[in-house]
């Protein structure tokens, strides 16, 4: 199953661009590493997320890691090498 990532977005009426925030609840609320925030052009936003209603101005949705990467977020993927490095040897 693909990794689900929660994002929030809002349309900036002045510029016409979307402000998109990747939410990560593994960090405490006071941590500066809690979120990534980017500005995305409307064409790129709707190309990466075709299921979003074009009239929507703000919402919180779940997307896949591939969609997040396509928007421009830094997405860390879990690999066998990372799991091996964290394993305890007997």
C-alpha positions, 0 to 999 in steps of 0.5 A, a space after each residue: 500500500 502506498 504511503 498516505 501523506 496529509 496536506 493542507 492547501 489554501 488558494 492565495 487570492 492575491 497571487 492565484 497560487 496555492 500554499 500547500 503544507 505537508 503535515 507531519 504529526 510525528 514531531 511535537 507542535 513546537 518543533 520547527 521541523 513539523 511541516 514543509 510549506 510550498 507555493 504551487 502554481 495552479 496548473 501544477 497543483 491540478 495536474 498532480 491532484 486531478 481529483 481536487 475540485 477546481 472550485 475548492 479554495 482550501 481543504 485538508 486531504 490525503 495524497 500519495 508519496 508520488 503526488 507529494 513528490 510531484 508537487 515538490 515536497 521532500 519525501 523520505 521513503 522507507 528502504 530495506 537499507 534504513 531498516 537494516 541500519 536500525 536493526 539490532 544485531 544478535 
